Amino acid sequence: MQKQSGRPIDRSKDTAILRAARDILFEHGPQAVTMEAVAARAAVSKATVYARHSDRDQLLRVVVEAESFAMTQALETTPRTAPELTAALMAFVQSLSSFVASKRHLRLMQVMGSSARGMARTRREIYLNGPQQTHHALTAYLASATEAGLIQCPDPAQSAELLLGMLMGLDLVRASYGIPLKPKRIEEKKQHAHFIVTAFLALHERQAGRVGG
């Protein structure tokens, strides 16, 4: 076997770069995510950032995709039983609800609403790799649950959009107006998720059974 030449890739730098880009994105908005700013925050050279990401748009896509994946991890496994389905939906709803109500997301929404030059393209890229990707993951999950006979979703994409609308509620409207959200305790978050998932399953003929407390 031929040996690879050169130094091994330092994965810690990959992590530092993505964390730096993520922090800048949620603190100051996408326009502030420059290769120079990310390099400075990650304590690496600009050449190191470019060695891993061709440009800022590609770096932003990776960051947003990672955020979306973190919130949809509970949907990665095809459900085999009703309890597995309800548990996965509960975990997904709690994760996404916490993100939507977080200060970092509220700040991002405010910045994204600005009319800064070039923001339209950036908004589209973030939407495609964030919210739309999340919708696709939920659609695929509901389709697999329907095939398994655990729930009735004749149109999984429509059902996925319904669930997303239910869990976001007025939070996005409040965010667009800059109104701070009252932090929820852990138990309140669980109760909120329980209410949403129970209502969602009831609308789909309760095929998935009861949601555990």
C-alpha positions in Angstrom: 0.0 0.0 0.0 1.4 3.4 -1.0 1.9 5.7 1.9 0.3 9.1 1.8 2.7 12.0 1.7 2.5 15.2 3.6 1.3 16.0 7.1 -1.9 14.3 8.4 -5.0 16.6 8.4 -5.5 18.3 11.8 -9.2 17.6 12.5 -9.1 20.0 15.5 -8.6 22.8 13.0 -11.7 21.7 11.1 -13.7 21.8 14.3 -12.3 25.2 15.2 -13.1 26.7 11.8 -16.7 25.5 11.8 -17.2 26.6 15.4 -15.8 30.0 14.5 -18.0 30.4 11.4 -21.0 29.3 13.4 -20.4 31.7 16.2 -19.9 34.6 13.8 -23.0 33.7 11.8 -25.3 33.8 14.9 -23.6 36.7 16.5 -23.3 39.1 13.6 -25.1 37.6 10.6 -23.9 35.9 7.4 -22.3 39.1 6.0 -19.8 39.0 8.8 -18.6 35.5 7.9 -15.5 36.2 6.0 -12.5 34.0 5.5 -10.4 36.5 7.4 -12.8 36.8 10.3 -13.1 33.0 10.6 -9.4 32.5 10.5 -8.9 35.1 13.2 -11.6 33.6 15.5 -10.4 30.0 14.9 -6.7 31.1 15.5 -5.6 29.6 12.2 -4.2 31.1 9.0 -6.5 32.2 6.2 -4.7 29.6 3.9 -5.8 26.9 6.3 -9.4 28.0 6.0 -9.2 28.1 2.2 -7.6 24.6 2.2 -10.8 23.3 3.6 -13.4 25.5 2.1 -13.2 27.0 -1.4 -15.1 30.3 -0.4 -17.3 31.8 2.2 -20.5 30.6 0.5 -19.3 27.0 0.7 -18.3 27.5 4.3 -21.7 28.9 5.2 -23.4 25.9 3.5 -21.4 23.5 5.6 -22.2 25.4 8.8 -26.0 25.6 8.1 -26.1 21.9 7.0 -24.4 20.9 10.3 -27.0 22.9 12.2 -29.9 21.2 10.3 -28.4 17.8 10.8 -28.0 18.3 14.6 -31.7 19.1 14.8 -32.8 16.1 12.6 -30.6 13.4 14.1 -33.6 11.9 15.8 -35.1 11.3 12.4 -32.2 9.3 11.0 -33.5 5.9 12.0 -36.6 4.4 10.4 -39.2 3.8 13.2 -40.2 0.2 13.8 -42.8 0.8 16.5 -45.2 3.4 17.7 -43.1 4.3 20.7 -40.1 4.8 18.5 -42.0 7.1 16.2 -43.4 9.3 19.0 -40.1 9.4 20.8 -38.3 10.6 17.7 -40.9 13.3 17.0 -40.7 14.5 20.5 -36.9 14.7 20.3 -37.1 16.6 17.0 -39.8 19.0 18.2 -37.9 19.8 21.4 -34.6 20.3 19.5 -36.0 22.6 16.8 -38.3 24.5 19.3 -35.2 25.3 21.5 -33.3 26.5 18.4 -36.1 28.7 17.1 -36.6 30.4 20.5 -32.8 30.8 21.2 -31.2 34.2 21.3 -28.7 33.3 18.5 -31.6 32.4 16.2 -33.5 35.6 17.0 -30.4 37.6 16.3 -29.8 35.8 13.0 -33.5 36.4 11.9 -33.1 40.1 12.6 -29.9 40.4 10.6 -31.4 38.3 7.8 -34.2 40.7 7.5 -31.9 43.6 6.6 -31.6 44.9 3.1 -27.8 44.7 3.0 -26.3 44.3 -0.5 -26.0 40.7 -1.6 -28.2 39.4 1.3 -30.9 38.0 -1.1 -28.5 35.3 -2.4 -27.2 34.5 1.0 -30.7 34.2 2.5 -31.6 31.8 -0.3 -28.6 29.6 0.4 -29.2 29.5 4.1 -32.9 28.6 3.5 -32.0 25.8 1.1 -29.4 24.3 3.3 -31.2 24.9 6.6 -35.1 25.1 6.8 -35.6 23.3 3.4 -33.2 20.5 4.3 -35.0 20.1 7.7 -38.3 19.9 5.8 -36.9 17.2 3.5 -35.6 15.2 6.4 -38.9 15.3 8.2 -40.8 14.4 5.0 -38.6 11.4 4.4 -39.1 10.3 8.0 -42.9 10.6 7.9 -42.9 8.7 4.6 -41.0 5.8 6.1 -43.3 5.8 9.1 -46.3 5.7 6.8 -44.8 2.8 4.9 -44.3 1.0 8.2 -48.0 1.5 9.0 -47.4 3.6 12.0 -49.1 6.8 10.8 -51.3 8.0 8.0 -49.6 10.7 5.9 -50.9 10.5 2.3 -48.8 13.6 1.5 -45.7 13.4 3.8 -44.4 16.8 2.6 -47.6 18.5 3.5 -47.7 16.8 6.9 -44.1 17.8 7.5 -44.9 21.4 6.8 -47.9 21.2 9.1 -45.7 19.9 12.0 -43.1 22.6 11.4 -45.8 25.2 11.5 -47.2 23.8 14.7 -43.9 23.8 16.5 -42.8 27.2 15.4 -46.1 28.9 16.2 -45.7 32.7 16.7 -42.0 32.5 17.6 -40.9 33.4 14.1 -43.3 36.4 14.0 -42.0 37.6 17.4 -38.5 37.2 16.2 -39.1 39.3 13.1 -40.5 42.1 15.4 -37.5 41.8 17.8 -39.7 40.7 20.7 -37.7 38.7 23.2 -39.1 35.3 24.1 -39.7 34.2 27.7 -37.2 31.3 28.4 -38.9 28.0 29.0 -37.8 25.6 31.7 -37.0 22.0 30.7 -40.3 20.7 31.9 -42.2 23.4 30.0 -40.3 22.5 26.8 -41.3 18.8 27.3 -44.9 19.8 27.9 -44.9 22.0 24.8 -43.5 19.2 22.7 -46.0 16.7 24.1 -48.9 19.0 23.2 -47.6 19.5 19.6 -46.8 15.8 18.9 -50.1 14.6 20.5 -52.1 17.0 18.3 -50.1 16.1 15.2 -50.7 12.4 15.7 -54.4 13.0 16.4 -54.7 14.7 13.0 -53.2 11.6 11.4 -55.7 9.1 12.8 -53.7 8.4 15.9 -51.9 5.6 14.2 -48.8 6.0 16.3 -50.5 5.6 19.7 -50.3 7.8 22.7 -47.3 10.0 23.5 -45.6 9.2 26.7 -45.5 11.8 29.4 
